[in-house]
Amino acid sequence: MQWITDGLNSVLNYFYQATGDWGIAVIALTLLVRVALIYVNFYNAKGQVKQISMRAALKGLQAKFEHNKEKLLEESTKLYRQYGIGLTMLLPFIQMPLFIGLYRMFTAHGGAMSSSFIPWVASFGQSDPFHIMPILYALLSFVAMMIPVVPELAIAGSVFKRMGLPFVFTATMLIVFWQAPVALGLYWAVNALFTLIERLIYRTSIVQRLLRKGIPETA
């Protein structure tokens, strides 16, 4: 993981040299990472659309081959192949090494960083005494998760799945960030804002057509 920490530190120092402010540098680093992951995010969103689109066909197969597990597996595999279902949870696994790398970087070097954007802390290595960044992250993240990629997802699944899981996830991350270096909270707050904007863009008619493009209407 050291190479990730060193790489992030080099990029962050470059942005600092260009902007003269560590806060702006962290925001620039966040935007750089999110722009680099735009395709992955879109791929994940399209995967969600595929899954919701094939749900009726999959339930039909489950009813038809209820007593023939081998045939159900064979036909389900064909259906997944037809819809092109692949790995749709790539983003969390990609972001995890970044989270660890950023945590190590700000713990090691944050004491020498500060910003006019966050004047209530002496350095980025400190935790936020007012917990503004963690709370801001939690609010933005929860609102973003409440906006489904497609309208059908708003009525799919149980109430707990639609609201409970996002709440549990947000609460867990809030606990993680509560005493973390304030720079980490800034990074993830900007990250959550980017996610919220991205979700709103996904709900536009143009992007909805792109998300549904190439997906079979029926199995």
Secondary structure as a PSIPRED ss2 file (coil, helix, strand):
# PSIPRED VFORMAT (PSIPRED V4.0)

   1 M C   1.000  0.000  0.000
   2 Q H   0.000  1.000  0.000
   3 W H   0.000  1.000  0.000
   4 I H   0.000  1.000  0.000
   5 T H   0.000  1.000  0.000
   6 D H   0.000  1.000  0.000
   7 G H   0.000  1.000  0.000
   8 L H   0.000  1.000  0.000
   9 N H   0.000  1.000  0.000
  10 S H   0.000  1.000  0.000
  11 V H   0.000  1.000  0.000
  12 L H   0.000  1.000  0.000
  13 N H   0.000  1.000  0.000
  14 Y H   0.000  1.000  0.000
  15 F H   0.000  1.000  0.000
  16 Y H   0.000  1.000  0.000
  17 Q H   0.000  1.000  0.000
  18 A H   0.000  1.000  0.000
  19 T H   0.000  1.000  0.000
  20 G C   1.000  0.000  0.000
  21 D C   1.000  0.000  0.000
  22 W H   0.000  1.000  0.000
  23 G H   0.000  1.000  0.000
  24 I H   0.000  1.000  0.000
  25 A H   0.000  1.000  0.000
  26 V H   0.000  1.000  0.000
  27 I H   0.000  1.000  0.000
  28 A H   0.000  1.000  0.000
  29 L H   0.000  1.000  0.000
  30 T H   0.000  1.000  0.000
  31 L H   0.000  1.000  0.000
  32 L H   0.000  1.000  0.000
  33 V H   0.000  1.000  0.000
  34 R H   0.000  1.000  0.000
  35 V H   0.000  1.000  0.000
  36 A H   0.000  1.000  0.000
  37 L C   1.000  0.000  0.000
  38 I H   0.000  1.000  0.000
  39 Y H   0.000  1.000  0.000
  40 V H   0.000  1.000  0.000
  41 N H   0.000  1.000  0.000
  42 F H   0.000  1.000  0.000
  43 Y H   0.000  1.000  0.000
  44 N H   0.000  1.000  0.000
  45 A H   0.000  1.000  0.000
  46 K H   0.000  1.000  0.000
  47 G H   0.000  1.000  0.000
  48 Q H   0.000  1.000  0.000
  49 V H   0.000  1.000  0.000
  50 K H   0.000  1.000  0.000
  51 Q H   0.000  1.000  0.000
  52 I H   0.000  1.000  0.000
  53 S H   0.000  1.000  0.000
  54 M C   1.000  0.000  0.000
  55 R H   0.000  1.000  0.000
  56 A H   0.000  1.000  0.000
  57 A H   0.000  1.000  0.000
  58 L H   0.000  1.000  0.000
  59 K H   0.000  1.000  0.000
  60 G H   0.000  1.000  0.000
  61 L H   0.000  1.000  0.000
  62 Q H   0.000  1.000  0.000
  63 A H   0.000  1.000  0.000
  64 K H   0.000  1.000  0.000
  65 F C   1.000  0.000  0.000
  66 E C   1.000  0.000  0.000
  67 H C   1.000  0.000  0.000
  68 N C   1.000  0.000  0.000
  69 K H   0.000  1.000  0.000
  70 E H   0.000  1.000  0.000
  71 K H   0.000  1.000  0.000
  72 L H   0.000  1.000  0.000
  73 L H   0.000  1.000  0.000
  74 E H   0.000  1.000  0.000
  75 E H   0.000  1.000  0.000
  76 S H   0.000  1.000  0.000
  77 T H   0.000  1.000  0.000
  78 K H   0.000  1.000  0.000
  79 L H   0.000  1.000  0.000
  80 Y H   0.000  1.000  0.000
  81 R H   0.000  1.000  0.000
  82 Q H   0.000  1.000  0.000
  83 Y H   0.000  1.000  0.000
  84 G C   1.000  0.000  0.000
  85 I C   1.000  0.000  0.000
  86 G C   1.000  0.000  0.000
  87 L C   1.000  0.000  0.000
  88 T C   1.000  0.000  0.000
  89 M C   1.000  0.000  0.000
  90 L H   0.000  1.000  0.000
  91 L H   0.000  1.000  0.000
  92 P H   0.000  1.000  0.000
  93 F H   0.000  1.000  0.000
  94 I H   0.000  1.000  0.000
  95 Q H   0.000  1.000  0.000
  96 M H   0.000  1.000  0.000
  97 P H   0.000  1.000  0.000
  98 L H   0.000  1.000  0.000
  99 F H   0.000  1.000  0.000
 100 I H   0.000  1.000  0.000
 101 G H   0.000  1.000  0.000
 102 L H   0.000  1.000  0.000
 103 Y H   0.000  1.000  0.000
 104 R H   0.000  1.000  0.000
 105 M H   0.000  1.000  0.000
 106 F H   0.000  1.000  0.000
 107 T H   0.000  1.000  0.000
 108 A H   0.000  1.000  0.000
 109 H H   0.000  1.000  0.000
 110 G H   0.000  1.000  0.000
 111 G H   0.000  1.000  0.000
 112 A H   0.000  1.000  0.000
 113 M C   1.000  0.000  0.000
 114 S C   1.000  0.000  0.000
 115 S C   1.000  0.000  0.000
 116 S C   1.000  0.000  0.000
 117 F C   1.000  0.000  0.000
 118 I C   1.000  0.000  0.000
 119 P C   1.000  0.000  0.000
 120 W C   1.000  0.000  0.000
 121 V C   1.000  0.000  0.000
 122 A C   1.000  0.000  0.000
 123 S C   1.000  0.000  0.000
 124 F C   1.000  0.000  0.000
 125 G C   1.000  0.000  0.000
 126 Q C   1.000  0.000  0.000
 127 S E   0.000  0.000  1.000
 128 D C   1.000  0.000  0.000
 129 P C   1.000  0.000  0.000
 130 F C   1.000  0.000  0.000
 131 H C   1.000  0.000  0.000
 132 I H   0.000  1.000  0.000
 133 M H   0.000  1.000  0.000
 134 P H   0.000  1.000  0.000
 135 I H   0.000  1.000  0.000
 136 L H   0.000  1.000  0.000
 137 Y H   0.000  1.000  0.000
 138 A H   0.000  1.000  0.000
 139 L H   0.000  1.000  0.000
 140 L H   0.000  1.000  0.000
 141 S H   0.000  1.000  0.000
 142 F H   0.000  1.000  0.000
 143 V H   0.000  1.000  0.000
 144 A H   0.000  1.000  0.000
 145 M H   0.000  1.000  0.000
 146 M C   1.000  0.000  0.000
 147 I C   1.000  0.000  0.000
 148 P C   1.000  0.000  0.000
 149 V C   1.000  0.000  0.000
 150 V C   1.000  0.000  0.000
 151 P H   0.000  1.000  0.000
 152 E H   0.000  1.000  0.000
 153 L H   0.000  1.000  0.000
 154 A H   0.000  1.000  0.000
 155 I C   1.000  0.000  0.000
 156 A C   1.000  0.000  0.000
 157 G C   1.000  0.000  0.000
 158 S C   1.000  0.000  0.000
 159 V H   0.000  1.000  0.000
 160 F H   0.000  1.000  0.000
 161 K H   0.000  1.000  0.000
 162 R H   0.000  1.000  0.000
 163 M H   0.000  1.000  0.000
 164 G H   0.000  1.000  0.000
 165 L H   0.000  1.000  0.000
 166 P H   0.000  1.000  0.000
 167 F H   0.000  1.000  0.000
 168 V H   0.000  1.000  0.000
 169 F H   0.000  1.000  0.000
 170 T H   0.000  1.000  0.000
 171 A H   0.000  1.000  0.000
 172 T H   0.000  1.000  0.000
 173 M H   0.000  1.000  0.000
 174 L H   0.000  1.000  0.000
 175 I H   0.000  1.000  0.000
 176 V H   0.000  1.000  0.000
 177 F H   0.000  1.000  0.000
 178 W H   0.000  1.000  0.000
 179 Q C   1.000  0.000  0.000
 180 A C   1.000  0.000  0.000
 181 P E   0.000  0.000  1.000
 182 V H   0.000  1.000  0.000
 183 A H   0.000  1.000  0.000
 184 L H   0.000  1.000  0.000
 185 G H   0.000  1.000  0.000
 186 L H   0.000  1.000  0.000
 187 Y H   0.000  1.000  0.000
 188 W H   0.000  1.000  0.000
 189 A H   0.000  1.000  0.000
 190 V H   0.000  1.000  0.000
 191 N H   0.000  1.000  0.000
 192 A H   0.000  1.000  0.000
 193 L H   0.000  1.000  0.000
 194 F H   0.000  1.000  0.000
 195 T H   0.000  1.000  0.000
 196 L H   0.000  1.000  0.000
 197 I H   0.000  1.000  0.000
 198 E H   0.000  1.000  0.000
 199 R H   0.000  1.000  0.000
 200 L H   0.000  1.000  0.000
 201 I H   0.000  1.000  0.000
 202 Y H   0.000  1.000  0.000
 203 R C   1.000  0.000  0.000
 204 T C   1.000  0.000  0.000
 205 S H   0.000  1.000  0.000
 206 I H   0.000  1.000  0.000
 207 V H   0.000  1.000  0.000
 208 Q H   0.000  1.000  0.000
 209 R H   0.000  1.000  0.000
 210 L H   0.000  1.000  0.000
 211 L H   0.000  1.000  0.000
 212 R H   0.000  1.000  0.000
 213 K C   1.000  0.000  0.000
 214 G C   1.000  0.000  0.000
 215 I C   1.000  0.000  0.000
 216 P C   1.000  0.000  0.000
 217 E C   1.000  0.000  0.000
 218 T C   1.000  0.000  0.000
 219 A C   1.000  0.000  0.000
